């Protein structure tokens, strides 16, 4: 496989091999870089401090076309021997944790695990992007322009706003995209999971729990809708899911609620199945509205779209996918064959027909929890993977992709 993908020739390129060997001895420095990034708060939509830190590092490296856009994406370019089709390598800056979160890091002396909020997702991914920038800044010109982008708004209701803006800006010149996540070493995501998210509101007359008993309640009405949503049958194949992640409303225990809302997450690996699920939910909302309209209860429902992550994929036989697998094999990294589809920044380029994969850089766990952790020891090998795949992809793009 390595020979067929040209990876044997790539590893024989002295400068690339030397850079990869140097990375192998930098585990401690890379771990410290992860912690340095993790200590900078970066809630989704408020990534200014982390974006400024990235921009300053890019400037120290003397990269070209450094810029920060209105979405708080930070851009830098490694000039190639030809400008297009260019390669984009990205890692998101935002985390799921509020700005006031205690970011204290804990290091287990036995396992050497580093634990702390966002240490893996995505401090380690962003550390990989910065390490790649350092290496590329010291090499000869790559085959094509390589854009490095630290993008915002990947998590939750950020709805991939950052990578949308980056692809919008660079789309005319792009030939491929590599997306970095800190955890999941050995995982190659080549299919973007379609996701639709809605906020459903209910309003009602409400009133006093005793004096106005019998008046319609927004909470009761929305809860009845929730009951019907949870009775929906979704297929196991193609895998499909729904989840009501938030439900809020009301004023006090003795008040009939005038307002309530919920946030609903719908997912499917098949776009047509996702569309059918969306239609089913819309039908339920309409049915409940008709019931209340007929009863003249004064209850009104409204639906607000708060997230739309489009699906897209490249086949497992695609050269980029095959090269990513071959790099893992060459480095002795076991490939996680069971994780090929997910909702990541790669959704956006994949949905626009741009060959893309998302790769992980080290091992970790407890994602999105205060106890989130990474093992820093495989991180150097994960960044070696990134270096080889980046250079291979840049060379592949000169052949016409």
Order of alpha helices (4+ residues) and beta strands (2+ residues): alpha-alpha-alpha-alpha-beta-beta-beta-beta-beta-alpha-beta-alpha-beta-beta-beta-beta-beta-alpha-beta-beta-beta-alpha-beta-beta-alpha-beta-alpha-beta-beta-alpha
